[in-house]
Amino acid sequence: MIYVFLAKGFEEIEALTVVDFLRRADLEVYTVGIGSKIVSGSHNIPVFCDLDESEAVADDSIDAIVLPGGMPGTLNLEASGKVNEMIDYCVQNDKYVCAICAAPSILGHKNLLNGKKATCFPGFEEELLGADVSSDFVCCDGKIITAKGMGAAILFSKEIASKFTDKNKAERIKDSLQCPF
């Protein structure tokens, strides 16, 4: 199971592209609303989440969590006790933690990027404390997957999907979306 956390001000493309792509890969994905089951993104698009944060449980059924960027969504994710609990659980139990755009800064602030290759939206590099900061669109180092921003959302989604399904299937999904890179 994969949780995609949505907090007020999340970047819609980064969140919903991941959900759409992973569901096309037949993966079990749930959107989790922080503070409410209906959460508005940074462009005021309301999304009705599958679960509210009280329904998201840190247990063996979790394979990964995804943290979309956007402002103030990233700040709201970082301020969430539930999100921090889930990050800690995933790290302690060798599960994937995936963050895009500004959201990798949350991982940097938690000292989870020490010595790891990571990327983020330009301007947030100093927040990736201890990371080997990359200019790549997507980085995977161990169980941490990071990406630059909404333009990399399909590649980010493909990287996540490839960890839980056949890599060829993930590539076929990307190609079916007419992604030129």
C-alpha positions in Angstrom: 0.0 0.0 0.0 1.2 3.5 -0.8 0.0 6.7 0.9 0.1 10.0 -0.9 -0.3 12.8 1.7 -2.2 15.9 0.7 -2.0 19.0 2.9 -3.5 22.4 2.2 -1.5 24.1 -0.6 -0.1 20.9 -2.2 1.0 21.0 -5.9 -1.9 19.3 -7.7 0.1 17.9 -10.6 2.8 16.4 -8.4 0.2 14.6 -6.2 -2.4 13.5 -8.7 0.0 12.4 -11.4 1.6 10.0 -8.9 -1.8 8.7 -7.8 -3.0 8.2 -11.4 0.2 6.6 -12.6 0.5 4.2 -9.7 -3.2 3.2 -10.1 -2.5 2.5 -13.8 0.2 0.2 -12.5 -2.5 -1.6 -10.5 -0.9 -0.6 -7.2 -2.9 0.0 -4.0 -2.7 3.8 -3.5 -4.6 6.0 -1.1 -4.7 9.8 -0.8 -4.6 10.9 2.8 -5.9 14.3 3.7 -4.1 16.2 6.4 -6.6 18.2 8.5 -9.5 17.3 6.4 -10.8 14.7 3.9 -11.2 17.5 1.4 -8.0 19.4 0.7 -7.4 22.3 -1.7 -4.1 22.4 -3.6 -1.9 25.4 -4.3 -4.2 26.4 -7.2 -7.4 26.0 -5.2 -8.4 22.7 -6.7 -10.2 20.7 -4.0 -9.5 17.0 -3.8 -11.6 14.5 -1.9 -9.1 12.2 -0.3 -9.6 8.4 0.2 -8.7 8.7 3.9 -8.3 11.4 6.5 -5.1 11.3 8.6 -6.7 9.4 11.5 -7.3 6.5 9.1 -3.7 6.2 7.9 -1.9 3.6 10.0 1.8 2.9 10.3 2.0 -0.9 9.9 3.4 -3.6 7.8 0.9 -3.0 5.0 2.7 0.2 4.0 5.2 -0.1 1.1 5.8 3.7 0.6 4.7 7.2 1.3 4.7 10.1 -1.1 5.1 13.8 -0.2 4.1 16.2 -3.0 5.5 19.7 -3.0 3.8 23.0 -3.4 3.5 25.9 -1.0 2.3 26.1 1.6 1.6 22.4 1.2 5.2 21.4 2.0 5.2 23.4 5.2 1.9 22.0 6.2 3.1 18.4 5.6 6.2 19.1 7.7 4.1 20.5 10.5 1.9 17.4 10.6 2.5 14.9 13.4 1.0 12.1 11.3 3.3 12.8 8.3 6.3 12.8 10.6 5.1 9.6 12.3 4.8 7.9 8.9 8.2 9.1 7.6 9.8 7.8 10.8 8.0 4.5 10.5 9.1 4.1 6.9 12.7 4.9 7.6 12.8 2.5 10.6 11.1 -0.3 8.7 13.0 0.0 5.3 10.0 1.3 3.3 10.2 3.9 0.6 9.9 7.6 1.3 9.3 9.6 -1.9 9.3 13.5 -2.1 9.1 15.9 -4.9 9.7 19.6 -5.5 10.0 21.4 -2.1 9.1 18.3 -0.1 12.6 16.8 0.0 13.4 19.7 2.3 11.3 17.8 5.0 13.6 14.9 4.7 16.7 17.2 4.9 15.3 18.8 8.0 14.9 15.3 9.6 18.6 14.5 8.7 17.5 11.6 6.5 19.5 12.7 3.4 23.0 12.5 4.9 25.3 11.1 2.2 22.4 10.4 -0.1 22.0 11.6 -3.6 18.8 13.8 -3.7 17.2 16.5 -5.8 14.6 19.2 -5.3 13.0 22.3 -6.8 15.7 24.9 -7.5 16.2 27.2 -4.5 15.7 24.5 -1.9 19.1 22.8 -2.2 20.3 24.3 1.1 17.4 22.5 2.9 18.7 19.1 1.8 21.0 18.9 4.8 23.9 16.5 4.3 22.7 15.4 0.8 24.8 15.0 -2.3 22.6 17.4 -4.2 22.0 16.5 -7.8 20.6 18.4 -10.8 18.9 15.2 -12.0 15.1 15.3 -12.4 14.7 12.2 -10.3 17.1 10.5 -7.8 16.8 7.2 -6.0 19.2 6.4 -3.2 18.3 3.4 -1.2 14.7 3.8 -0.1 14.6 7.6 -0.7 13.2 8.8 -4.0 13.3 12.6 -4.7 12.3 14.7 -7.8 12.7 18.3 -8.9 9.1 19.4 -9.5 5.9 19.1 -11.5 7.7 18.7 -14.8 9.3 15.6 -13.5 6.1 14.1 -12.0 5.7 11.4 -14.6 9.4 10.3 -14.3 9.0 10.4 -10.5 5.9 8.3 -10.7 7.6 5.8 -13.1 10.5 5.5 -10.6 8.1 4.7 -7.7 6.1 2.3 -9.8 9.2 0.5 -11.0 10.0 -0.4 -7.3 6.7 -2.3 -7.0 5.9 -3.7 -10.4 7.8 -4.8 -13.5 10.1 -2.1 -14.8 8.8 -2.7 -18.4 5.3 -2.2 -17.2 6.3 1.2 -15.6 8.0 2.1 -18.9 4.9 1.1 -21.0 2.7 3.3 -18.7 5.0 6.2 -19.2 5.0 5.7 -23.0 1.2 5.4 -23.1 1.0 8.9 -21.5 2.9 10.2 -24.5 5.7 11.4 -22.3 8.5 12.5 -24.7 11.4 11.8 -22.3 
